[in-house]
Amino acid sequence: MRSTETRSERVLVLRALGLGDLLTAVPALRAIRRGLPGHELVLAAPAAFGALLVGPGLVDRILPTAPLSPVQWSGTPPAVAVNLHGSGPESHRLLLGVAPGRLVAYGCAAARVSGPRWRPGEHEVRRWCRLTEAAGWAADPDELSLSAPDVPSPSPGAVVVHPGAAHPSRRWPAERFAAVAAWARHRGREVVVTGSDDEVALARSVAGVAGLDHDAVLAGRTDLRTLSALVADAALVICGDTGIAHLASAHRTPSVVLFGPVPPAEWGPPRDGPHTVIWHGVARHLQGGRGDAEGATVDEALLATTVEEVVDAVRGRLDGDSARRPPAAAR
């Protein structure tokens, strides 16, 4: 640590991406906090994420920022800026633009920034822990946990079905999600369907086919804190490779996560956690191929996932985890 980095100084961290991206960076944020004790840790990210991360041990405040938009920093330049956003010149230049005393980032010749070498295919959690380690701040990739929010869950103990994802290539067909939801309902489980404001119609479609009541559709009705409380107190989360899967990891909530274009080795949940990953892209991956994470059609690996194998995984998690898992308040 530089001698000029005193307790009165600030550190700026850039991670202006989605929910899943943010949650994979939690161990790195904790490493920065420990490595720069007493600094004000400012996270440049979407404003909504403050509901999850502002507090002891994580960040002091959010500087609202959209992806690759100029960082509206004011006052004395930060003592340290950390690029947890990416390795390209755009994000490096955004941070160089606030004139930090020190920039911690992956090497980028185009931005004239030196640093560790970016490794394609590295797990996202380990990627950012490796960067903080290179800066001299010890990181633990297992430090993913978040405390349950101090708001009640709208459906304690429910099975949470989340059929949406940012891009069609990562969305398992709605009728298959509905079939799994119907199976859980017939088992006597309370089932709710979540999603963003843009996914309300999708959630209602899944709920209707599954025979769920209108009140079971929580899509568009939960802010981030309430969604976090729902996941923290859920019996199980069933979803694709999207943000709520990482929220389940953060709360150690059992999950069944369906992967398609992106290998779980890059974005999957902790292997020692209560999570089941289903992925049929191994053969393609071994041949050097991969799907399009932003594709306009469902990835072939995701289409190969059947209702029957998802039901088997859900049964295993519900029957195997329910007796052992403490309530959210105890985690």
Secondary structure, DSSP 8 states (H G I E B T S, - for coil): --TT--TT-EEEEE--S-HHHHHHTHHHHHHHHHHSTT-EEEEEE-GGGHHHHBSTTSBSEEEE--TT------SS--SEEEE-S-SSHHHHHHHHTT--SEEE---BGGGTB--S---TT--HHHHHHHHHHHTT----TT-------SS--SSTT-EEEE---SSGGG---HHHHHHHHHHHHHTT--EEE---GGGHHHHHHHHHHHT--GGGB-TTS--HHHHHHHHHT-SEEEEESSHHHHHHHHTT--EEEE--SS-HHHH---TTSSEEEE---HHHHHTT----TT-SS--HHHHT--HHHHHHHHHHHHHHHTTT---GGG-
